[in-house]
């Protein structure tokens, strides 16, 4: 394969990979929820917290420039039949930045708190996420020496998986090489380090099938099995195009499913952590 063609295939791979990663980051239920509102002619772009580490204050902050703006936050435990707690958000200044702030009560691992905010100035008021309160999930501390390699190997697996699919479509001769790298990277990142991240964060090593309904665990093992099949087929026939292409489609379908969907959730009545969509 010529250098120019190889460069083109790598360019296509990088563009596709970045797009998939960006999509998952934008759709995941644990990433900050972006909300744009207008109050008294002023535009506000907010990022509302949806994940918090146990031991760190769960501070909900709203950056403002107009100190006449006030806010009230309402919160309660998720899926618990209890009254909403009402609290006025306090005006604070840090590093020359002014914001309204409130701290939500800490929950056990996988516990959740839902909250909504009323922002007002004078007689004008805006309800932020009134119809769909924001949900923040609490998790344990994950050591960086586990979390960072997990993220790196998952990124590598997506890159080489994409490259394998592109190589197969282009009738290249390195499809088997990239399929092998995908199998290894996804195995280390998703099936070894992934469960360790889950263990530290929520106290459970594996919450996918057959023990639970965690979509992240299930989609990872599902994709890895397809790449295992592709690897075996390519070992017998290095020119096979069908299976690496199928496996590439599967791993992209995996990334289209938001991260942490159907993940660990504390049942406040039983005190047990459950998984799966409810």
N, C-alpha and C positions, 0 to 999 in steps of 0.2 A: 504494500500500500504506500502511495506517495505521501510525502510530508504534508503537502497542501490538503490532500483528502483527509489525512489523520487530524490535521488542525481543524478542519471543518467539522468532523465528527465530534471532536472534543468540545468545540464551541456549541454545537447543538446540544450536547450532553449537559454542559454547564447551565445553559439557558433553561432547559427543561427541569433540571434539578433544582435550581434556585426558585423557579415558579412553583414547583410542588412544595418546597419547604415554606415558601411565603404563604401559600394557601393554607397549609396546616397551621401555621402560626396565627393566621387571621381567624381561623374557625375554631380553634381549640377552646374548650370551656374553662381552662385554667388561666388563659392569658387575659390581661386587663381588657375590660369592655370599654370600647370607645363610644362616647356619646357627644353629639354636637347639639347645643341648645342656644337659645337667644333670650336674654333678659334685659329689659329696659334699653333695647337697642344695642346691647353688647353681646358679641358672640363668645361662647365658651366651648373649648374643646377639652373634654374630660377623659381621663383614663381611670376607670373604677376597678379597684382591686378584686380579684377572684381567686387568689391563692395566697396562703400565708404560712410561714414556717413557725411551728410551735416554739415559744421562747422569745419571739420577736413581736413587738407591738403591732397589732393589726390596725394600722392607722389609715383611715380613709381621708384623703386630702383633695381639696378643690382649689386650684390656683385662682386667685382673683386679683384685680387691680383696684377695683372700687370697694373701699372698706365699708360702704353703706350696704353692701350686699350681705345678707344673712342666710343661714341654712339650718334646717332641722333634719336629723337623720332618724329613721324608724328601723328597728331591727328586731329579729327574733330567731330562734333556732329553726333550721330548715325542716319542713314537714312535721312540725310540732304544733299542736293546737294550743297556742298560748297567745297572750296579748302582746301587741307590738310595744317595744320600749321606745319612748320618744326622748330625744336628747338634742339640745342645741349644739351645733358645731362651733368650736372656738376659733377665734381669729389668732393666727400665729405668724411669726416671721422668722425665717431661717435663711441664711446666706443671701440676704437682701431680696428674698422671695416671700410674698404674702399669700397665705392660703387659709381656708377654713378646714378644721380638722376635728375628727372624732375617732375614738379607739373602740373597736368592737371587742366584746369579751372572748377570751381564748377558749377554744374547744379541744377535746381530746383528738387524737389522730383520726383523720377521715371525718371528723365532725364538721358540720356546715352551719353557717349563719347567713340568712338572707336579709337584705337591706334595701331601702329606697330613700331618696333624698328630696326635700322640698327646698328650692332655692328662691329667695324672694328679696325684693327691694321696694320699700314703701307698700303700695297696694298691689303691686304686680308680683305674681308668683308662678313658678314653673315646677311641675312635678317631674322629677327625673326617675325613669324606670318604674313608675307607679303601677302600670299594668303587668310588668314583668320584672320583679325585684332582682337585683344582682345577688348571686350566691357565691360566697367565699368559702373555700375548703381549707381546712388546716392539715398540715403534714409535718412529719418529723424531719429533723436535719439529715440530709444526705451528704456524706463526706465527699469533698471535691475530687478526691482520688478515685472515686467510683463514678460520680456523676459526669465529670468531664470526659473520661474515656468512653463512657456510654454514649454521650452525644457525638463524639468524634467518630466512633465506629458506625453509628447509625447514619451519619452523613456520608461516610465512605461507602457504606453499603448501597445507598441510593445512587451515588455517583457511578459506581462500577456496574450496578444493575442497569442503569440507563445506558451506560456505554456498551454493555453487552447486547442490549436490545437494538441499539443503533448499529452496532457492528454486524449483527445478524441481518438486519435490513439492507445494509450496504454490501453484503456478501464478503465481509472481511474474514481474515483467518485467525483472529484472536478472540472469538466469541467464547471459546472454552476457557481461556485464561481469565476473562472478566467474569464469567459465571462462577468460576472457582473462587475468585476474590470476593464475589458477592456472598456466596455461601459461608465463607469464613467470617467476613465482617458482620453479616447479619446474625450469624450464630453467636459471635462474641458480644456484639452490642445489644442484641435483642433477647437472646436466650440465656446469657450468662450474666452480663452486667445489668440488663433490664430488671430481672427479678431481684437483684441485690438493691437496686434503687427502690423498688417496691417494698422490700423488706424494711429498709431504713425509714422510708416515708410513712408507711402504713402498717408495718408489723407483719406483713404477709409476703411470702416468697413468690408464690404463684397464685393468681386469682382468676386465671382463665380456665378453659375446659380441661379436665372434668370437675374441677373444684369450684368454679365460679363462672360468672358471665362477663368478666372484664374484656372489653373489646380490644384493648391495646395488646393484652397477652394473646388473645385468640387470633387477631389478624397477623401478629408477628410469627407465630408458629405456622399459621396457614401459608404465609408467603415463603417462609423458610423451606417448607415441604415442597413447594413448587420449584424452588431453586435447586433443591436436592434432586428432584426428578430431572430437571434440565441438565444438571451436572452429570448424572448417570447416562442420560441419552447422548450428551456431547462426548462423553468418554468413549462410547461405542461408535458414534458418528459425529466427528468434529464439524461437519458441514450442515448439521441439522439447524434449521431456522425456526421451526414451529415452536419448540419448547422454550427456548430463550425468550422469544417474543411473548409467549403466553405468560411466562414468569415475570417479565418486565411489566406487563399489563397488571398482573396481580399485585406487584409491589406498589404500583402507582395507585391502584384501588385502595391499598392499605393506607397510603398517605392521604387519600381523599377523605378517609374516615377521621374525624377530629380526634386528636390525642386526648386520652383520658376519658373518652366516652364510655359510659357504663362502668366507670372505675369505682374504687373503694368509697363507700359511704357509710357512715356510722348510723345505725338505727338507735335513736335515743331511748326507745322503749325497752329494747332487749339488751342494749349495750354491745351488740355484735356488729362487726363490719360486714356489709353486704356489697355485692357487685351486680352488674347487669342493669339494663334499662327497665325502669318501672313507670 
